[in-house]
Structures are given as structure tokens and as C-alpha cells.
Amino acid sequence: MEAWKEKIGEAALQKGIIKDPHWLERLDDSMPVWAVLEMMLELLERQEPTYSSYD
């Protein structure tokens, strides 16, 4: 596997984008649409939380 793919996988694991380290061995595999959507929804939640602060 190419080094640039391994760097992306490691960064994704460190940032919690992927939670299972076994994905690092499968970076060339296809992902189901639901998995991509779940990651995007989690990203949006981090950027725009659905709760508001009382500060």
C-alpha cells in the first residue's frame, strides 16, 4: 500500500474518524454509503452542534 494512504489512515484513526485500527489494512476497500454518511454526520455534528451553550 502507498505511504500516502497509510498517512491518511493513521491521521483518521488518531482523530477518531475511524475507530477500528483494522481499517488501516483495508484502505483500498470500498465503503458502503451508510458508513460514509455516518462519518459526514459526525463531522457536521462537531462543526455545528445541535445543542446551544448557555454562556
N, CA, C and O atoms as a CHARMM CRD file, in Angstrom:
* protein
*
  220
    1    1 MET  N      0.85200  -1.18100   0.00000 PROA 1      0.00000
    2    1 MET  CA     0.00000   0.00000   0.00000 PROA 1      0.00000
    3    1 MET  C      0.89400   1.23900   0.00000 PROA 1      0.00000
    4    1 MET  O      1.96900   1.25000   0.59900 PROA 1      0.00000
    5    2 GLU  N      0.42600   2.27600  -0.68200 PROA 2      0.00000
    6    2 GLU  CA     1.19600   3.50000  -0.78500 PROA 2      0.00000
    7    2 GLU  C      1.30800   4.20800   0.56500 PROA 2      0.00000
    8    2 GLU  O      0.39100   4.15500   1.38400 PROA 2      0.00000
    9    3 ALA  N      2.42700   4.86100   0.78100 PROA 3      0.00000
   10    3 ALA  CA     2.69200   5.54000   2.05200 PROA 3      0.00000
   11    3 ALA  C      1.68700   6.66200   2.31700 PROA 3      0.00000
   12    3 ALA  O      1.30500   6.89300   3.46400 PROA 3      0.00000
   13    4 TRP  N      1.25800   7.36000   1.26400 PROA 4      0.00000
   14    4 TRP  CA     0.32700   8.46900   1.47000 PROA 4      0.00000
   15    4 TRP  C     -1.01700   7.97100   1.97500 PROA 4      0.00000
   16    4 TRP  O     -1.68000   8.65800   2.75200 PROA 4      0.00000
   17    5 LYS  N     -1.42400   6.79500   1.54600 PROA 5      0.00000
   18    5 LYS  CA    -2.66600   6.22000   2.04200 PROA 5      0.00000
   19    5 LYS  C     -2.53100   5.83500   3.51000 PROA 5      0.00000
   20    5 LYS  O     -3.45300   6.03300   4.30100 PROA 5      0.00000
   21    6 GLU  N     -1.37000   5.28200   3.86500 PROA 6      0.00000
   22    6 GLU  CA    -1.14300   4.91100   5.25800 PROA 6      0.00000
   23    6 GLU  C     -1.16000   6.13700   6.16400 PROA 6      0.00000
   24    6 GLU  O     -1.67600   6.06800   7.27900 PROA 6      0.00000
   25    7 LYS  N     -0.60300   7.26200   5.70200 PROA 7      0.00000
   26    7 LYS  CA    -0.61800   8.50000   6.49400 PROA 7      0.00000
   27    7 LYS  C     -2.04300   8.98900   6.71700 PROA 7      0.00000
   28    7 LYS  O     -2.39500   9.41900   7.81600 PROA 7      0.00000
   29    8 ILE  N     -2.85500   8.92000   5.67700 PROA 8      0.00000
   30    8 ILE  CA    -4.24900   9.34500   5.80100 PROA 8      0.00000
   31    8 ILE  C     -4.98100   8.44500   6.79600 PROA 8      0.00000
   32    8 ILE  O     -5.72700   8.93300   7.64600 PROA 8      0.00000
   33    9 GLY  N     -4.77100   7.14300   6.69300 PROA 9      0.00000
   34    9 GLY  CA    -5.41100   6.20300   7.60900 PROA 9      0.00000
   35    9 GLY  C     -4.99500   6.43000   9.04600 PROA 9      0.00000
   36    9 GLY  O     -5.83700   6.41300   9.94400 PROA 9      0.00000
   37   10 GLU  N     -3.71100   6.64100   9.27600 PROA 10     0.00000
   38   10 GLU  CA    -3.21700   6.90000  10.63700 PROA 10     0.00000
   39   10 GLU  C     -3.81300   8.19000  11.20800 PROA 10     0.00000
   40   10 GLU  O     -4.21800   8.23400  12.37000 PROA 10     0.00000
   41   11 ALA  N     -3.86200   9.24000  10.38000 PROA 11     0.00000
   42   11 ALA  CA    -4.43100  10.50800  10.83700 PROA 11     0.00000
   43   11 ALA  C     -5.91400  10.34500  11.16700 PROA 11     0.00000
   44   11 ALA  O     -6.39400  10.88600  12.16300 PROA 11     0.00000
   45   12 ALA  N     -6.63400   9.60400  10.33400 PROA 12     0.00000
   46   12 ALA  CA    -8.05600   9.37800  10.58100 PROA 12     0.00000
   47   12 ALA  C     -8.27200   8.60100  11.87800 PROA 12     0.00000
   48   12 ALA  O     -9.21300   8.87600  12.62200 PROA 12     0.00000
   49   13 LEU  N     -7.41500   7.65100  12.14100 PROA 13     0.00000
   50   13 LEU  CA    -7.51600   6.87500  13.38000 PROA 13     0.00000
   51   13 LEU  C     -7.21500   7.75700  14.58900 PROA 13     0.00000
   52   13 LEU  O     -7.92900   7.69700  15.59000 PROA 13     0.00000
   53   14 GLN  N     -6.18100   8.56400  14.50800 PROA 14     0.00000
   54   14 GLN  CA    -5.80900   9.44200  15.62600 PROA 14     0.00000
   55   14 GLN  C     -6.88700  10.46900  15.93000 PROA 14     0.00000
   56   14 GLN  O     -7.10200  10.82100  17.09000 PROA 14     0.00000
   57   15 LYS  N     -7.56500  10.94900  14.89800 PROA 15     0.00000
   58   15 LYS  CA    -8.59100  11.96900  15.10200 PROA 15     0.00000
   59   15 LYS  C     -9.97000  11.37100  15.39700 PROA 15     0.00000
   60   15 LYS  O    -10.93400  12.10900  15.60200 PROA 15     0.00000
   61   16 GLY  N    -10.06500  10.04900  15.41800 PROA 16     0.00000
   62   16 GLY  CA   -11.32000   9.40400  15.75700 PROA 16     0.00000
   63   16 GLY  C    -12.30000   9.30700  14.60600 PROA 16     0.00000
   64   16 GLY  O    -13.47300   8.99700  14.81500 PROA 16     0.00000
   65   17 ILE  N    -11.83400   9.56900  13.38700 PROA 17     0.00000
   66   17 ILE  CA   -12.71600   9.45600  12.22600 PROA 17     0.00000
   67   17 ILE  C    -13.02900   7.99500  11.97000 PROA 17     0.00000
   68   17 ILE  O    -14.17100   7.63300  11.68600 PROA 17     0.00000
   69   18 ILE  N    -12.00500   7.15800  12.07300 PROA 18     0.00000
   70   18 ILE  CA   -12.23400   5.71200  12.07800 PROA 18     0.00000
   71   18 ILE  C    -11.88400   5.22300  13.47600 PROA 18     0.00000
   72   18 ILE  O    -10.96300   5.73600  14.11100 PROA 18     0.00000
   73   19 LYS  N    -12.60900   4.24800  13.93900 PROA 19     0.00000
   74   19 LYS  CA   -12.42400   3.78700  15.32000 PROA 19     0.00000
   75   19 LYS  C    -11.77000   2.41700  15.40900 PROA 19     0.00000
   76   19 LYS  O    -11.27300   2.03100  16.46700 PROA 19     0.00000
   77   20 ASP  N    -11.76900   1.68800  14.31200 PROA 20     0.00000
   78   20 ASP  CA   -11.22800   0.33700  14.29500 PROA 20     0.00000
   79   20 ASP  C     -9.89100   0.32300  13.56000 PROA 20     0.00000
   80   20 ASP  O     -9.85600   0.59700  12.36100 PROA 20     0.00000
   81   21 PRO  N     -8.78600   0.01100  14.25000 PROA 21     0.00000
   82   21 PRO  CA    -7.47700   0.02100  13.59100 PROA 21     0.00000
   83   21 PRO  C     -7.34700  -1.00300  12.46600 PROA 21     0.00000
   84   21 PRO  O     -6.41900  -0.90800  11.66200 PROA 21     0.00000
   85   22 HSD  N     -8.24400  -1.97000  12.39000 PROA 22     0.00000
   86   22 HSD  CA    -8.19300  -2.94400  11.29900 PROA 22     0.00000
   87   22 HSD  C     -8.48200  -2.30500   9.94100 PROA 22     0.00000
   88   22 HSD  O     -8.13400  -2.87200   8.90500 PROA 22     0.00000
   89   23 TRP  N     -9.11800  -1.12200   9.93800 PROA 23     0.00000
   90   23 TRP  CA    -9.35400  -0.42400   8.67600 PROA 23     0.00000
   91   23 TRP  C     -8.04700  -0.03100   8.00600 PROA 23     0.00000
   92   23 TRP  O     -8.00000   0.14600   6.78800 PROA 23     0.00000
   93   24 LEU  N     -6.99000   0.10700   8.78900 PROA 24     0.00000
   94   24 LEU  CA    -5.69800   0.50200   8.20900 PROA 24     0.00000
   95   24 LEU  C     -5.18100  -0.54500   7.23200 PROA 24     0.00000
   96   24 LEU  O     -4.39300  -0.22400   6.34200 PROA 24     0.00000
   97   25 GLU  N     -5.60900  -1.77400   7.38500 PROA 25     0.00000
   98   25 GLU  CA    -5.21300  -2.84100   6.47100 PROA 25     0.00000
   99   25 GLU  C     -6.13300  -2.91400   5.25000 PROA 25     0.00000
  100   25 GLU  O     -5.85700  -3.64600   4.30000 PROA 25     0.00000
  101   26 ARG  N     -7.22100  -2.15100   5.28300 PROA 26     0.00000
  102   26 ARG  CA    -8.23300  -2.26200   4.23000 PROA 26     0.00000
  103   26 ARG  C     -8.51900  -0.91300   3.57400 PROA 26     0.00000
  104   26 ARG  O     -9.64700  -0.67000   3.14500 PROA 26     0.00000
  105   27 LEU  N     -7.53200  -0.04000   3.49000 PROA 27     0.00000
  106   27 LEU  CA    -7.75300   1.30100   2.97200 PROA 27     0.00000
  107   27 LEU  C     -8.14100   1.31800   1.49800 PROA 27     0.00000
  108   27 LEU  O     -8.71200   2.30500   1.03400 PROA 27     0.00000
  109   28 ASP  N     -7.85200   0.26600   0.75500 PROA 28     0.00000
  110   28 ASP  CA    -8.24000   0.20000  -0.64700 PROA 28     0.00000
  111   28 ASP  C     -9.61700  -0.40600  -0.85100 PROA 28     0.00000
  112   28 ASP  O    -10.11500  -0.43600  -1.97700 PROA 28     0.00000
  113   29 ASP  N    -10.24900  -0.89200   0.22600 PROA 29     0.00000
  114   29 ASP  CA   -11.59000  -1.47200   0.11200 PROA 29     0.00000
  115   29 ASP  C    -12.63200  -0.37200  -0.09700 PROA 29     0.00000
  116   29 ASP  O    -12.43200   0.77700   0.29700 PROA 29     0.00000
  117   30 SER  N    -13.72700  -0.74400  -0.71500 PROA 30     0.00000
  118   30 SER  CA   -14.85400   0.18000  -0.86700 PROA 30     0.00000
  119   30 SER  C    -15.58900   0.29200   0.45800 PROA 30     0.00000
  120   30 SER  O    -15.57900  -0.63300   1.27000 PROA 30     0.00000
  121   31 MET  N    -16.22700   1.44000   0.66500 PROA 31     0.00000
  122   31 MET  CA   -17.02600   1.64100   1.86900 PROA 31     0.00000
  123   31 MET  C    -18.49200   1.74400   1.46800 PROA 31     0.00000
  124   31 MET  O    -18.81500   2.32600   0.43200 PROA 31     0.00000
  125   32 PRO  N    -19.37900   1.18100   2.28400 PROA 32     0.00000
  126   32 PRO  CA   -20.79900   1.34500   1.99700 PROA 32     0.00000
  127   32 PRO  C    -21.20100   2.81600   2.17900 PROA 32     0.00000
  128   32 PRO  O    -20.59800   3.54800   2.96300 PROA 32     0.00000
  129   33 VAL  N    -22.19800   3.21000   1.46000 PROA 33     0.00000
  130   33 VAL  CA   -22.65700   4.59600   1.52500 PROA 33     0.00000
  131   33 VAL  C    -23.03300   4.98400   2.94800 PROA 33     0.00000
  132   33 VAL  O    -22.74000   6.10000   3.37700 PROA 33     0.00000
  133   34 TRP  N    -23.67700   4.08200   3.69000 PROA 34     0.00000
  134   34 TRP  CA   -24.10200   4.42200   5.04600 PROA 34     0.00000
  135   34 TRP  C    -22.90500   4.77300   5.93300 PROA 34     0.00000
  136   34 TRP  O    -23.01800   5.63400   6.80600 PROA 34     0.00000
  137   35 ALA  N    -21.76200   4.11800   5.72300 PROA 35     0.00000
  138   35 ALA  CA   -20.58000   4.39500   6.53800 PROA 35     0.00000
  139   35 ALA  C    -20.02100   5.78100   6.23000 PROA 35     0.00000
  140   35 ALA  O    -19.60700   6.50600   7.13400 PROA 35     0.00000
  141   36 VAL  N    -20.01300   6.14200   4.95800 PROA 36     0.00000
  142   36 VAL  CA   -19.54500   7.47400   4.56700 PROA 36     0.00000
  143   36 VAL  C    -20.49100   8.53500   5.13900 PROA 36     0.00000
  144   36 VAL  O    -20.04200   9.55500   5.66200 PROA 36     0.00000
  145   37 LEU  N    -21.78700   8.29100   5.03600 PROA 37     0.00000
  146   37 LEU  CA   -22.76300   9.24600   5.56100 PROA 37     0.00000
  147   37 LEU  C    -22.63600   9.40000   7.07000 PROA 37     0.00000
  148   37 LEU  O    -22.75200  10.50900   7.59200 PROA 37     0.00000
  149   38 GLU  N    -22.40000   8.30300   7.77200 PROA 38     0.00000
  150   38 GLU  CA   -22.24000   8.37400   9.22500 PROA 38     0.00000
  151   38 GLU  C    -21.04300   9.24300   9.59600 PROA 38     0.00000
  152   38 GLU  O    -21.12800  10.05300  10.52000 PROA 38     0.00000
  153   39 MET  N    -19.92500   9.08100   8.88100 PROA 39     0.00000
  154   39 MET  CA   -18.75000   9.90700   9.15100 PROA 39     0.00000
  155   39 MET  C    -19.03500  11.37900   8.86900 PROA 39     0.00000
  156   39 MET  O    -18.61600  12.25300   9.62800 PROA 39     0.00000
  157   40 MET  N    -19.74300  11.65100   7.78400 PROA 40     0.00000
  158   40 MET  CA   -20.05900  13.03500   7.44900 PROA 40     0.00000
  159   40 MET  C    -20.98700  13.65500   8.49600 PROA 40     0.00000
  160   40 MET  O    -20.81100  14.81700   8.86300 PROA 40     0.00000
  161   41 LEU  N    -21.96500  12.89900   8.97700 PROA 41     0.00000
  162   41 LEU  CA   -22.86100  13.41100  10.01100 PROA 41     0.00000
  163   41 LEU  C    -22.10500  13.69300  11.30600 PROA 41     0.00000
  164   41 LEU  O    -22.37100  14.69100  11.97500 PROA 41     0.00000
  165   42 GLU  N    -21.16800  12.82400  11.65900 PROA 42     0.00000
  166   42 GLU  CA   -20.35800  13.07100  12.85600 PROA 42     0.00000
  167   42 GLU  C    -19.50300  14.32200  12.68600 PROA 42     0.00000
  168   42 GLU  O    -19.33900  15.09700  13.62700 PROA 42     0.00000
  169   43 LEU  N    -18.96400  14.51600  11.49800 PROA 43     0.00000
  170   43 LEU  CA   -18.17500  15.71200  11.22100 PROA 43     0.00000
  171   43 LEU  C    -19.02800  16.96700  11.34500 PROA 43     0.00000
  172   43 LEU  O    -18.61000  17.94800  11.95800 PROA 43     0.00000
  173   44 LEU  N    -20.22100  16.93700  10.76400 PROA 44     0.00000
  174   44 LEU  CA   -21.11700  18.08500  10.87600 PROA 44     0.00000
  175   44 LEU  C    -21.50100  18.35900  12.32000 PROA 44     0.00000
  176   44 LEU  O    -21.59600  19.51700  12.72700 PROA 44     0.00000
  177   45 GLU  N    -21.71700  17.32900  13.08300 PROA 45     0.00000
  178   45 GLU  CA   -22.06400  17.48500  14.49300 PROA 45     0.00000
  179   45 GLU  C    -20.93400  18.19200  15.25000 PROA 45     0.00000
  180   45 GLU  O    -21.18700  19.02300  16.12200 PROA 45     0.00000
  181   46 ARG  N    -19.70600  17.86100  14.91100 PROA 46     0.00000
  182   46 ARG  CA   -18.56200  18.51200  15.55900 PROA 46     0.00000
  183   46 ARG  C    -18.45700  19.98500  15.16500 PROA 46     0.00000
  184   46 ARG  O    -18.07100  20.82800  15.97400 PROA 46     0.00000
  185   47 GLN  N    -18.80800  20.28300  13.90600 PROA 47     0.00000
  186   47 GLN  CA   -18.72000  21.65100  13.41300 PROA 47     0.00000
  187   47 GLN  C    -19.91400  22.50200  13.84200 PROA 47     0.00000
  188   47 GLN  O    -19.75600  23.68400  14.14900 PROA 47     0.00000
  189   48 GLU  N    -21.09900  21.90900  13.86500 PROA 48     0.00000
  190   48 GLU  CA   -22.33300  22.61700  14.17800 PROA 48     0.00000
  191   48 GLU  C    -23.14500  21.79400  15.17200 PROA 48     0.00000
  192   48 GLU  O    -24.08900  21.11000  14.77800 PROA 48     0.00000
  193   49 PRO  N    -22.79100  21.85000  16.45800 PROA 49     0.00000
  194   49 PRO  CA   -23.52700  21.03500  17.44700 PROA 49     0.00000
  195   49 PRO  C    -25.01900  21.39800  17.46100 PROA 49     0.00000
  196   49 PRO  O    -25.39100  22.55200  17.24900 PROA 49     0.00000
  197   50 THR  N    -25.85600  20.39600  17.71500 PROA 50     0.00000
  198   50 THR  CA   -27.29300  20.62400  17.73700 PROA 50     0.00000
  199   50 THR  C    -27.75600  21.22500  19.06800 PROA 50     0.00000
  200   50 THR  O    -28.92100  21.60000  19.20200 PROA 50     0.00000
  201   51 TYR  N    -26.88000  21.31700  20.02700 PROA 51     0.00000
  202   51 TYR  CA   -27.22900  21.92200  21.30700 PROA 51     0.00000
  203   51 TYR  C    -26.63600  23.33000  21.34800 PROA 51     0.00000
  204   51 TYR  O    -25.71000  23.64600  20.60200 PROA 51     0.00000
  205   52 SER  N    -27.17300  24.15600  22.21600 PROA 52     0.00000
  206   52 SER  CA   -26.64300  25.51000  22.35400 PROA 52     0.00000
  207   52 SER  C    -26.10300  25.70400  23.75900 PROA 52     0.00000
  208   52 SER  O    -26.59400  25.10800  24.71700 PROA 52     0.00000
  209   53 SER  N    -25.10900  26.52600  23.86200 PROA 53     0.00000
  210   53 SER  CA   -24.48000  26.81600  25.14900 PROA 53     0.00000
  211   53 SER  C    -25.24900  27.90100  25.87100 PROA 53     0.00000
  212   53 SER  O    -25.82700  28.78500  25.23700 PROA 53     0.00000
  213   54 TYR  N    -25.26000  27.84300  27.17300 PROA 54     0.00000
  214   54 TYR  CA   -25.93300  28.86800  27.97300 PROA 54     0.00000
  215   54 TYR  C    -25.00100  30.01900  28.32700 PROA 54     0.00000
  216   54 TYR  O    -25.38200  30.93000  29.06200 PROA 54     0.00000
  217   55 ASP  N    -23.79300  29.97600  27.80700 PROA 55     0.00000
  218   55 ASP  CA   -22.82300  31.05000  28.11600 PROA 55     0.00000
  219   55 ASP  C    -23.17100  32.34700  27.45100 PROA 55     0.00000
  220   55 ASP  O    -22.45600  33.33600  27.61300 PROA 55     0.00000
